[in-house]
Amino acid sequence: MRVRSRATASTAVAMALSLTLVFPASAAIWDPPDTTGPLDVRWVNVKPLTNDRLRLTFGFWAGFRKSALAGDPQEGFRVRFYLPNFNYITYGYTTKKDGQLRFRQGDFGSSTCCFVSRLTRLGPRTFTTTFLPWWIRTGEDENRGIRYSARTRLCRMQCFTDHTRTSVVA
């Protein structure tokens, strides 16, 4: 019986190692419950996928309201990307069109603006989307080494803002 459990443990370790070698690492940002209001970020994850796409997944603490995501570019959920090869900062943000939540990203104000992907709701307070970043579409940069952080903002009678720390797409 003991030999079988060692074999099972060895198999599990081997599978975990092979998955680590096959799939790129994901660097999630965890954020404490530090802001009042409906957009207190719990975590953000940007994970590289095949074909140069990125998967953005994010969640909120209790008190979240979906309607707060559909603001203008200065409100809602916003991701800041830093492209180190060009010392360049770019953004993506949530928006709502035709009743659907979407993530809009691009080099705003230029010919590489703007690309939109649909947000999928994974749970009551969790969303995800997969997108091809504009810097890949134009051949400007690669995904590895891109730094990112998130910010939420909602202003009604007063403004509620939450910022996360920075992480790196590995």
Summary of the structure (lengths in Angstrom):
residues: 170
radius of gyration: 18.3
end to end distance: 40.2
largest distance: 65.9
contacts: 490
relative contact order: 0.21
helix: 19%
strand: 42%
